[in-house]
Structures are given as structure tokens and as C-alpha cells.
């Protein structure tokens, strides 16, 4: 699966700045990361940040686009052959593998979507739009059922792909506290996150 960080254009100073910003934001958050720190991490001067992005809003937009690119590459790497259940499962698995391979993406998602101190940005909107577009293509090709409402399908996909990511740490913490001496990881409760479509009232 191609890594959006290391394409040919990512050899440029602009891409190095974006990559450095995502790494630092994922560790410390946007508020605690200065433009000077990003420049130092990228090996450039602050003037180049201003030249390419103008300000931190521009840097954030570039980082959000990179995160969405990770999801896009993971989804599109999955062949569209197979039953709707097989294709859907393969796409979810591809996203899960991508997230496991890129902890900076995971940490950035958690900060950007869950941290009440950082409500800025449009990452969720970008991910929703990507998922909506990919779901529409899947319905047209017959690899996604067309009987469910589009809105429910899109919400369900995002909740499946991100819900475990956000809730698993809570499960792990509770399990560490509650597990008895004879219980192993295999005994840990399985976390399942799903959305149910509510039929419209007649």
C-alpha cells in the first residue's frame, strides 16, 4: 500500500513541513507546537513555513489532507471483486492495518476528533466526504447494498473504522483493572462497534 508521506512530491520542503507538523501535533497537540518547532523538525527555517502555508491554519489543512489520503489509499488498495460483505470487510481490515502501521495518524485522529481543547479543523467533514464518495461508487458497482439509506451507510462505515480505535483503550484499561490472575488476553471481552438503521415511520 503506497504511503502518502513518501511520494515524489514529499521530497520537497513543503511536504517535509507537513509531515513534521503531523508528527508533532500527534504527540503534543497543535496548541503546544510552535511554528518554530515544526521548522526545526522539518530542517527548514520558519520563513519557509510562512511561504508555503502562511500560518498554522494552512499547516493544519495540509495535515488533515494527509490523514484523509491515508484512508483513501487504504480503501482503494482493496479489490472490488467479491460479495458486498467481503469487500466491506476487506476495506475495514485495510483501514485497520493502516492505522496499526501509522501510530502518528492514530494519535492525530484522537487529538483532532476527541480532544475538547482542539475543536478546530475540518477533519471529520473531510473523512465523511471521502466515505460518502467511496460508498456511492460501491453502490454503483454493486459491492455495497443499495437498500439502506446513504446517510446511515456513511455513518456506519466511519463508526466501524474509528469506533474501536477510540474505545479500545478504555476497554484495555478496565480489563487491566478487573482481570483475575487466571484470565488472559484471550478472555478479554470483544469490542464491537456498529450503527443500526432505524426504519422510517410511516
BADRENDO-400463 format. One line per field, with one value per residue (C-alpha): x, y, z; residue in three letters; residue number from 1. Coordinates in steps of 0.5 Angstrom, whole numbers, plus 500, padded with zeros to 3 digits. Example, Ala and Ser with C-alpha at 12.3 -4.5 7.8 and 13.67 -1.06 7.14 Angstrom:
% residues 2
u <- c(525; 527)
v <- c(491; 498)
w <- c(516; 514)
code <- c(ALA; SER)
pos <- c(1; 2)
This chain:
% residues 202
u <- c(500; 503; 505; 502; 508; 513; 511; 516; 513; 514; 522; 520; 521; 513; 512; 517; 514; 507; 510; 514; 507; 503; 509; 509; 501; 500; 505; 504; 498; 497; 497; 503; 507; 510; 512; 519; 519; 516; 521; 526; 523; 523; 530; 528; 527; 521; 520; 519; 513; 510; 512; 508; 503; 502; 500; 498; 491; 495; 499; 493; 489; 495; 496; 488; 489; 495; 491; 485; 490; 492; 485; 484; 490; 488; 481; 483; 488; 482; 480; 473; 471; 467; 461; 459; 460; 467; 469; 467; 470; 477; 476; 475; 481; 486; 484; 485; 492; 494; 492; 496; 502; 502; 501; 502; 496; 492; 495; 493; 486; 485; 487; 483; 477; 476; 480; 476; 482; 483; 476; 479; 479; 475; 478; 471; 468; 474; 473; 466; 466; 471; 467; 461; 464; 467; 460; 457; 462; 461; 453; 454; 459; 454; 459; 455; 448; 443; 437; 440; 440; 446; 447; 447; 452; 457; 456; 456; 463; 466; 464; 466; 473; 474; 470; 474; 480; 477; 474; 479; 484; 478; 477; 484; 484; 478; 481; 488; 484; 479; 482; 483; 490; 487; 485; 489; 488; 484; 479; 478; 471; 471; 469; 464; 462; 456; 451; 444; 439; 432; 427; 423; 416; 410)
v <- c(500; 507; 511; 518; 521; 519; 520; 524; 531; 529; 530; 538; 543; 544; 536; 536; 541; 538; 531; 534; 538; 532; 528; 534; 535; 528; 528; 535; 538; 544; 549; 546; 546; 553; 554; 555; 547; 545; 548; 545; 538; 539; 542; 549; 556; 559; 563; 557; 555; 562; 562; 555; 555; 563; 561; 555; 554; 553; 547; 544; 544; 540; 535; 534; 532; 528; 524; 523; 521; 515; 513; 514; 510; 504; 504; 504; 499; 493; 490; 491; 484; 480; 480; 486; 483; 481; 488; 492; 487; 488; 495; 496; 491; 495; 501; 498; 495; 502; 505; 500; 502; 509; 511; 518; 518; 515; 520; 526; 523; 522; 529; 532; 529; 528; 533; 539; 543; 543; 543; 547; 544; 540; 533; 530; 533; 531; 524; 524; 527; 521; 516; 519; 519; 512; 509; 512; 508; 502; 502; 504; 498; 493; 492; 496; 494; 500; 499; 502; 510; 513; 517; 511; 507; 513; 514; 506; 506; 511; 509; 502; 504; 509; 507; 501; 506; 511; 506; 500; 504; 505; 497; 496; 500; 497; 490; 491; 493; 488; 481; 476; 472; 466; 471; 472; 477; 471; 472; 480; 482; 483; 490; 491; 498; 499; 503; 501; 504; 506; 505; 511; 511; 511)
w <- c(500; 498; 504; 502; 506; 501; 494; 490; 492; 499; 498; 498; 504; 504; 505; 510; 514; 513; 516; 521; 523; 524; 528; 533; 533; 534; 540; 543; 540; 536; 541; 544; 538; 535; 528; 530; 533; 526; 522; 527; 526; 518; 518; 515; 517; 519; 513; 509; 513; 512; 505; 504; 509; 511; 518; 523; 520; 513; 516; 519; 513; 510; 515; 515; 508; 509; 514; 509; 504; 509; 509; 501; 500; 504; 502; 494; 495; 496; 490; 489; 487; 492; 495; 499; 506; 503; 500; 506; 511; 507; 507; 514; 515; 511; 515; 521; 518; 516; 523; 526; 522; 523; 530; 529; 525; 530; 535; 531; 530; 537; 539; 533; 534; 541; 545; 547; 547; 540; 537; 530; 523; 519; 519; 521; 515; 510; 512; 512; 505; 503; 506; 502; 495; 496; 499; 493; 488; 492; 491; 483; 483; 487; 492; 497; 499; 496; 501; 507; 507; 505; 511; 515; 511; 511; 519; 520; 516; 520; 527; 525; 523; 528; 534; 536; 535; 540; 545; 546; 550; 555; 555; 556; 562; 565; 563; 567; 573; 573; 570; 575; 576; 572; 566; 560; 554; 550; 556; 555; 552; 545; 543; 537; 535; 530; 528; 527; 522; 525; 520; 518; 521; 516)
code <- c(UNK; UNK; UNK; UNK; UNK; UNK; UNK; UNK; UNK; UNK; UNK; UNK; UNK; UNK; UNK; UNK; UNK; UNK; UNK; UNK; UNK; UNK; UNK; UNK; UNK; UNK; UNK; UNK; UNK; UNK; UNK; UNK; UNK; UNK; UNK; UNK; UNK; UNK; UNK; UNK; UNK; UNK; UNK; UNK; UNK; UNK; UNK; UNK; UNK; UNK; UNK; UNK; UNK; UNK; UNK; UNK; UNK; UNK; UNK; UNK; UNK; UNK; UNK; UNK; UNK; UNK; UNK; UNK; UNK; UNK; UNK; UNK; UNK; UNK; UNK; UNK; UNK; UNK; UNK; UNK; UNK; UNK; UNK; UNK; UNK; UNK; UNK; UNK; UNK; UNK; UNK; UNK; UNK; UNK; UNK; UNK; UNK; UNK; UNK; UNK; UNK; UNK; UNK; UNK; UNK; UNK; UNK; UNK; UNK; UNK; UNK; UNK; UNK; UNK; UNK; UNK; UNK; UNK; UNK; UNK; UNK; UNK; UNK; UNK; UNK; UNK; UNK; UNK; UNK; UNK; UNK; UNK; UNK; UNK; UNK; UNK; UNK; UNK; UNK; UNK; UNK; UNK; UNK; UNK; UNK; UNK; UNK; UNK; UNK; UNK; UNK; UNK; UNK; UNK; UNK; UNK; UNK; UNK; UNK; UNK; UNK; UNK; UNK; UNK; UNK; UNK; UNK; UNK; UNK; UNK; UNK; UNK; UNK; UNK; UNK; UNK; UNK; UNK; UNK; UNK; UNK; UNK; UNK; UNK; UNK; UNK; UNK; UNK; UNK; UNK; UNK; UNK; UNK; UNK; UNK; UNK; UNK; UNK; UNK; UNK; UNK; UNK)
pos <- c(1; 2; 3; 4; 5; 6; 7; 8; 9; 10; 11; 12; 13; 14; 15; 16; 17; 18; 19; 20; 21; 22; 23; 24; 25; 26; 27; 28; 29; 30; 31; 32; 33; 34; 35; 36; 37; 38; 39; 40; 41; 42; 43; 44; 45; 46; 47; 48; 49; 50; 51; 52; 53; 54; 55; 56; 57; 58; 59; 60; 61; 62; 63; 64; 65; 66; 67; 68; 69; 70; 71; 72; 73; 74; 75; 76; 77; 78; 79; 80; 81; 82; 83; 84; 85; 86; 87; 88; 89; 90; 91; 92; 93; 94; 95; 96; 97; 98; 99; 100; 101; 102; 103; 104; 105; 106; 107; 108; 109; 110; 111; 112; 113; 114; 115; 116; 117; 118; 119; 120; 121; 122; 123; 124; 125; 126; 127; 128; 129; 130; 131; 132; 133; 134; 135; 136; 137; 138; 139; 140; 141; 142; 143; 144; 145; 146; 147; 148; 149; 150; 151; 152; 153; 154; 155; 156; 157; 158; 159; 160; 161; 162; 163; 164; 165; 166; 167; 168; 169; 170; 171; 172; 173; 174; 175; 176; 177; 178; 179; 180; 181; 182; 183; 184; 185; 186; 187; 188; 189; 190; 191; 192; 193; 194; 195; 196; 197; 198; 199; 200; 201; 202)
